[in-house]
Amino acid sequence: MLEVAPICAAEALVDGGMGVRFRAERAGVPVSAFAVRHEGKVYAYENACAHIPVELDYRDGEFFDLSRRYLVCATHGAYYAPETGVCLGGPCPGRKLAPIGVIERDGAIWLGA
């Protein structure tokens, strides 16, 4: 079981800025995940492209495209809506990133519903 600790300080996530990578569990199996802030809200997903499950970020924490409006897979060029994880273009339109429940409280980002 993963240790209960904050993913990061809330101030570490800036709108359209660098994301924070962390480990989560899916059906008891550890998975790579990331959290980003978009339009003031924090979103988190498994760090796996919906096309072929490779990590999205080419460099640790770089999940947004150059416009800072979309999440992008550095390998496939698939781009996703940050607020839903739905692929809007590239090799897997309509597929979704797997969401990870997070909450923002007490100045930190936590795993949660």
Contacts in CASP RR format, 6 or more apart in sequence:
PFRMAT RR
TARGET T0000
AUTHOR 0000-0000-0000
METHOD contacts of the structure
MODEL  1
MLEVAPICAAEALVDGGMGVRFRAERAGVPVSAFAVRHEGKVYAYENACA
HIPVELDYRDGEFFDLSRRYLVCATHGAYYAPETGVCLGGPCPGRKLAPI
GVIERDGAIWLGA
1 25 0 8 1.000
2 23 0 8 1.000
2 24 0 8 1.000
2 25 0 8 1.000
2 30 0 8 1.000
2 111 0 8 1.000
4 111 0 8 1.000
6 108 0 8 1.000
6 109 0 8 1.000
6 110 0 8 1.000
7 20 0 8 1.000
7 22 0 8 1.000
7 35 0 8 1.000
7 44 0 8 1.000
7 102 0 8 1.000
7 108 0 8 1.000
7 109 0 8 1.000
7 110 0 8 1.000
7 111 0 8 1.000
8 20 0 8 1.000
8 22 0 8 1.000
8 35 0 8 1.000
8 108 0 8 1.000
8 109 0 8 1.000
9 107 0 8 1.000
9 108 0 8 1.000
9 109 0 8 1.000
10 42 0 8 1.000
10 104 0 8 1.000
10 107 0 8 1.000
10 108 0 8 1.000
10 109 0 8 1.000
11 107 0 8 1.000
12 20 0 8 1.000
12 109 0 8 1.000
13 19 0 8 1.000
13 20 0 8 1.000
13 35 0 8 1.000
13 36 0 8 1.000
13 37 0 8 1.000
13 42 0 8 1.000
13 109 0 8 1.000
14 37 0 8 1.000
15 37 0 8 1.000
15 38 0 8 1.000
15 39 0 8 1.000
15 40 0 8 1.000
15 68 0 8 1.000
16 36 0 8 1.000
16 37 0 8 1.000
16 38 0 8 1.000
16 64 0 8 1.000
16 68 0 8 1.000
17 36 0 8 1.000
17 37 0 8 1.000
17 64 0 8 1.000
17 68 0 8 1.000
18 61 0 8 1.000
18 62 0 8 1.000
18 63 0 8 1.000
19 34 0 8 1.000
19 35 0 8 1.000
19 36 0 8 1.000
19 37 0 8 1.000
19 61 0 8 1.000
19 62 0 8 1.000
19 63 0 8 1.000
20 34 0 8 1.000
20 35 0 8 1.000
20 36 0 8 1.000
20 61 0 8 1.000
20 109 0 8 1.000
21 32 0 8 1.000
21 33 0 8 1.000
21 34 0 8 1.000
21 47 0 8 1.000
21 57 0 8 1.000
21 60 0 8 1.000
21 61 0 8 1.000
22 33 0 8 1.000
22 34 0 8 1.000
22 35 0 8 1.000
23 30 0 8 1.000
23 31 0 8 1.000
23 32 0 8 1.000
23 33 0 8 1.000
24 30 0 8 1.000
24 31 0 8 1.000
24 33 0 8 1.000
24 44 0 8 1.000
24 46 0 8 1.000
24 100 0 8 1.000
24 111 0 8 1.000
25 31 0 8 1.000
26 46 0 8 1.000
26 98 0 8 1.000
31 46 0 8 1.000
31 47 0 8 1.000
31 48 0 8 1.000
32 46 0 8 1.000
32 47 0 8 1.000
32 48 0 8 1.000
32 55 0 8 1.000
33 44 0 8 1.000
33 45 0 8 1.000
33 46 0 8 1.000
33 47 0 8 1.000
33 100 0 8 1.000
34 44 0 8 1.000
34 45 0 8 1.000
34 47 0 8 1.000
34 56 0 8 1.000
34 57 0 8 1.000
34 61 0 8 1.000
34 63 0 8 1.000
35 42 0 8 1.000
35 43 0 8 1.000
35 44 0 8 1.000
35 100 0 8 1.000
35 102 0 8 1.000
35 109 0 8 1.000
36 42 0 8 1.000
36 43 0 8 1.000
36 44 0 8 1.000
36 63 0 8 1.000
36 64 0 8 1.000
36 71 0 8 1.000
36 82 0 8 1.000
37 43 0 8 1.000
38 82 0 8 1.000
38 83 0 8 1.000
39 82 0 8 1.000
39 83 0 8 1.000
41 83 0 8 1.000
42 102 0 8 1.000
42 104 0 8 1.000
42 109 0 8 1.000
43 82 0 8 1.000
43 83 0 8 1.000
43 85 0 8 1.000
43 99 0 8 1.000
43 102 0 8 1.000
44 99 0 8 1.000
44 100 0 8 1.000
44 101 0 8 1.000
44 102 0 8 1.000
44 109 0 8 1.000
45 71 0 8 1.000
45 85 0 8 1.000
45 97 0 8 1.000
45 98 0 8 1.000
45 99 0 8 1.000
45 100 0 8 1.000
46 97 0 8 1.000
46 98 0 8 1.000
46 100 0 8 1.000
47 55 0 8 1.000
47 56 0 8 1.000
47 57 0 8 1.000
48 54 0 8 1.000
48 55 0 8 1.000
48 56 0 8 1.000
48 97 0 8 1.000
48 98 0 8 1.000
49 55 0 8 1.000
49 56 0 8 1.000
49 73 0 8 1.000
49 75 0 8 1.000
49 76 0 8 1.000
49 78 0 8 1.000
49 92 0 8 1.000
49 97 0 8 1.000
50 78 0 8 1.000
50 80 0 8 1.000
50 87 0 8 1.000
50 92 0 8 1.000
50 94 0 8 1.000
50 95 0 8 1.000
50 96 0 8 1.000
50 97 0 8 1.000
51 73 0 8 1.000
51 76 0 8 1.000
51 78 0 8 1.000
51 87 0 8 1.000
51 90 0 8 1.000
51 91 0 8 1.000
51 92 0 8 1.000
51 95 0 8 1.000
52 75 0 8 1.000
52 76 0 8 1.000
54 73 0 8 1.000
54 75 0 8 1.000
54 76 0 8 1.000
56 63 0 8 1.000
56 71 0 8 1.000
56 72 0 8 1.000
56 73 0 8 1.000
56 74 0 8 1.000
56 75 0 8 1.000
57 63 0 8 1.000
57 74 0 8 1.000
58 74 0 8 1.000
58 75 0 8 1.000
59 74 0 8 1.000
62 74 0 8 1.000
63 71 0 8 1.000
63 72 0 8 1.000
64 70 0 8 1.000
64 71 0 8 1.000
64 72 0 8 1.000
64 82 0 8 1.000
65 71 0 8 1.000
65 72 0 8 1.000
65 79 0 8 1.000
69 82 0 8 1.000
70 79 0 8 1.000
70 80 0 8 1.000
70 81 0 8 1.000
70 82 0 8 1.000
70 88 0 8 1.000
71 79 0 8 1.000
71 80 0 8 1.000
71 81 0 8 1.000
71 82 0 8 1.000
71 85 0 8 1.000
71 97 0 8 1.000
72 78 0 8 1.000
72 79 0 8 1.000
72 80 0 8 1.000
73 79 0 8 1.000
73 80 0 8 1.000
76 90 0 8 1.000
76 91 0 8 1.000
76 92 0 8 1.000
77 90 0 8 1.000
77 91 0 8 1.000
78 87 0 8 1.000
78 89 0 8 1.000
78 90 0 8 1.000
78 91 0 8 1.000
78 92 0 8 1.000
79 87 0 8 1.000
79 88 0 8 1.000
79 89 0 8 1.000
79 90 0 8 1.000
80 86 0 8 1.000
80 87 0 8 1.000
80 88 0 8 1.000
80 96 0 8 1.000
80 97 0 8 1.000
81 88 0 8 1.000
84 96 0 8 1.000
85 96 0 8 1.000
85 97 0 8 1.000
85 99 0 8 1.000
86 94 0 8 1.000
86 95 0 8 1.000
86 96 0 8 1.000
87 93 0 8 1.000
87 94 0 8 1.000
87 95 0 8 1.000
87 96 0 8 1.000
87 97 0 8 1.000
88 94 0 8 1.000
100 111 0 8 1.000
101 111 0 8 1.000
101 112 0 8 1.000
101 113 0 8 1.000
102 109 0 8 1.000
102 110 0 8 1.000
102 111 0 8 1.000
102 112 0 8 1.000
103 109 0 8 1.000
103 110 0 8 1.000
103 112 0 8 1.000
103 113 0 8 1.000
104 110 0 8 1.000
END
